[in-house]
Amino acid sequence: MPKLIKSFKKQFSVPKGYLGKIAGNIMALENKRLNNWTLTLLNISNNDYVLEVGYGPGVCMKKMLQDYSQVTIHGIDVSETMKKQAENRLKEFIEIERAKVFVGDIEIAELPNDRYNKVLSVNNYTIWKHPKKGLERLYKSMKENGQIAITMQPREENASTIKTRMFANQIYQDLCDCGFKDVNISYKRLYPILAVCVTARIGKKS
């Protein structure tokens, strides 16, 4: 039993196979309030190009597509299992080219330059292999005056408000180091532990 539990926990980083599908559904439920909060801070407008890093089963992408009738949304995730789930959930939007999902690491993804107005990542940042490289890539892919929102809520056994604030400080500093402007930290008390969303903007590109 311990081996099974350990195996299942791994699914929350890179979901695979049947257990990965279950993990994806659990994450969708757990992250619903985090997603909604993040979207209120991201200020999406119609005609925006949006990128979600770590789209999971595609629940947040579908909400954005339904709430904003003219946005186009792309998603990148490390899990092939999540890509299949998201494709099923977003089929109607993919067919009309309002949505596209692909598999890859954000640090090395071949993203178009100066494309996205808005970027979001919910409970995904701390599993990036090289966070600053990922942010550098995102910076290049975003338009001037674009906005990014990175949300984290600790879910580990040792989760605490202290860890949340550690995440906040790390994300804040990483964004500053990578050239983002107007970096701002927001906290929200959501079960089971304090959550943080760090937002920032792209200034004028040279």
Secondary structure, DSSP 8 states (H G I E B T S, - for coil): -HHHHHHHHHTTTS--HHHHHHHHHHHHHHTHHHHHHHHHHHT--TT-EEEEES-TTSHHHHHHHHH-TT-EEEEEES-HHHHHHHHHHTHHHHHTTSEEEEE--TTT----TT-EEEEEEES-GGG-SSHHHHHHHHHHHEEEEEEEEEEE---STT--HHHHHHHHHHHHHHHHHTT-EEEEEEEEEETTEEEEEEEEE-----
